[in-house]
Amino acid sequence: MRTSDVNVAKGITFVDENARQACLDAFDTNNDGYLSLSELKAATNEQTLTAFQTPTAKNIVKFPEFRFFKNVTELTTQLKGMYKLEEIQLPYALETIAGGESDVTSAFYGCDKLKTLTIPAKLKDVKGHPF
């Protein structure tokens, strides 16, 4: 979001308004209406499990900002049911994608429209059936 007087970004600028709102709702720890890089970096695996299961998050189409989630080292069902998701950049710190043994427990269950997936260099392990 840009300030009207100086045209400088305050906080992270999101590509998708639904991604911005879902992250604000879950991670704006100081309640200032903006998300700093430090707020996104502080989000944990556990926090993202519930943050992206909201109705707002289910409408995210593009989410390249997920790459900034430094403490998300394992992807399990965080993205489950994000039916509109077309593009995502996985967290830079991601080491494991833990897919389940069935479609319902897969890491990308319901992400049928996914066209662009950016995987970080740190990824070491893909378990089960993530897609």
C-alpha positions as CSV (number, residue, x, y, z in Angstrom):
1,M,0.0,0.0,0.0
2,R,1.4,3.4,-0.9
3,T,1.1,6.6,1.2
4,S,-0.6,9.4,-0.6
5,D,2.0,12.1,0.2
6,V,5.4,10.5,-0.6
7,N,4.7,7.5,-2.9
8,V,6.8,5.2,-0.8
9,A,5.7,1.7,0.2
10,K,4.9,1.3,3.9
11,G,5.2,-2.4,4.6
12,I,5.1,-5.2,2.2
13,T,3.2,-4.5,-1.1
14,F,1.1,-7.5,-2.1
15,V,0.1,-8.5,-5.6
16,D,-3.2,-10.0,-4.5
17,E,-5.6,-8.1,-2.2
18,N,-6.9,-11.3,-0.6
19,A,-3.3,-12.4,0.3
20,R,-2.7,-9.0,1.9
21,Q,-5.9,-9.1,3.9
22,A,-5.4,-12.8,5.0
23,C,-1.9,-11.9,6.1
24,L,-3.0,-8.7,7.9
25,D,-5.7,-10.7,9.8
26,A,-3.2,-13.3,10.9
27,F,0.2,-11.6,11.2
28,D,-0.2,-7.8,11.8
29,T,1.1,-8.1,15.4
30,N,1.2,-4.4,16.1
31,N,-2.2,-3.7,14.5
32,D,-1.0,-0.8,12.4
33,G,-2.7,-2.0,9.2
34,Y,0.6,-2.8,7.5
35,L,2.8,-5.9,7.3
36,S,6.5,-5.5,7.8
37,L,9.0,-8.0,6.6
38,S,9.8,-8.9,10.2
39,E,6.1,-9.7,10.8
40,L,6.1,-12.1,7.9
41,K,9.4,-13.6,8.9
42,A,8.1,-14.3,12.4
43,A,5.2,-16.4,11.2
44,T,5.6,-20.0,12.1
45,N,4.6,-23.3,10.5
46,E,1.8,-23.7,13.0
47,Q,0.4,-20.2,12.5
48,T,0.2,-20.6,8.8
49,L,-1.8,-23.8,9.2
50,T,-4.8,-21.8,10.4
51,A,-4.1,-18.4,8.7
52,F,-4.6,-19.8,5.2
53,Q,-7.8,-21.7,5.9
54,T,-10.0,-18.6,6.2
55,P,-12.5,-17.6,3.5
56,T,-10.3,-14.6,2.5
57,A,-7.3,-16.9,2.0
58,K,-9.3,-19.3,0.0
59,N,-9.7,-16.5,-2.6
60,I,-6.0,-15.9,-3.1
61,V,-4.9,-16.1,-6.7
62,K,-1.3,-15.0,-6.6
63,F,0.9,-15.3,-3.5
64,P,4.6,-14.6,-4.3
65,E,5.0,-12.9,-0.9
66,F,4.9,-16.4,0.8
67,R,8.6,-16.5,0.0
68,F,9.2,-14.1,2.9
69,F,7.9,-16.5,5.6
70,K,11.3,-17.3,7.0
71,N,10.1,-19.6,9.8
72,V,8.0,-21.8,7.5
73,T,10.3,-24.7,7.0
74,E,7.7,-27.4,6.4
75,L,4.7,-27.3,4.1
76,T,1.9,-29.7,5.1
77,T,-1.7,-28.6,4.7
78,Q,-1.3,-24.8,4.8
79,L,-2.4,-24.4,1.2
80,K,-5.2,-27.0,1.4
81,G,-8.3,-25.9,-0.4
82,M,-6.9,-22.8,-2.0
83,Y,-9.0,-23.5,-5.1
84,K,-8.2,-20.2,-6.9
85,L,-4.5,-20.2,-6.3
86,E,-2.6,-19.9,-9.6
87,E,0.8,-18.7,-8.6
88,I,2.9,-19.1,-5.4
89,Q,6.5,-18.7,-4.4
90,L,7.3,-21.1,-1.5
91,P,9.2,-19.8,1.5
92,Y,13.0,-19.4,1.0
93,A,13.6,-21.4,4.2
94,L,11.3,-24.3,3.2
95,E,13.1,-27.6,3.7
96,T,10.3,-30.2,3.5
97,I,7.0,-30.7,1.6
98,A,5.1,-33.3,3.5
99,G,2.3,-34.7,1.4
100,G,-0.1,-37.2,2.9
101,E,-1.0,-40.6,1.7
102,S,-4.3,-39.5,0.2
103,D,-5.4,-36.5,-1.9
104,V,-7.2,-34.9,1.1
105,T,-4.1,-34.7,3.1
106,S,-1.8,-33.6,0.3
107,A,0.1,-30.3,0.6
108,F,-1.6,-28.9,-2.5
109,Y,-5.0,-30.5,-2.2
110,G,-7.6,-28.4,-4.1
111,C,-5.0,-26.2,-5.8
112,D,-6.2,-27.3,-9.2
113,K,-5.6,-24.0,-10.9
114,L,-2.0,-23.8,-9.8
115,K,0.1,-22.8,-12.9
116,T,3.3,-21.4,-11.4
117,L,5.1,-22.9,-8.4
118,T,8.5,-21.5,-7.4
119,I,10.4,-23.9,-5.2
120,P,13.3,-22.7,-3.0
121,A,16.9,-24.0,-3.3
122,K,16.8,-25.1,0.3
123,L,14.1,-27.8,-0.3
124,K,15.6,-31.1,0.8
125,D,12.7,-33.5,1.0
126,V,9.3,-34.2,-0.6
127,K,7.3,-36.8,1.3
128,G,4.2,-38.6,0.4
129,H,2.0,-37.3,-2.4
130,P,2.0,-33.5,-2.2
131,F,0.1,-33.0,-5.5
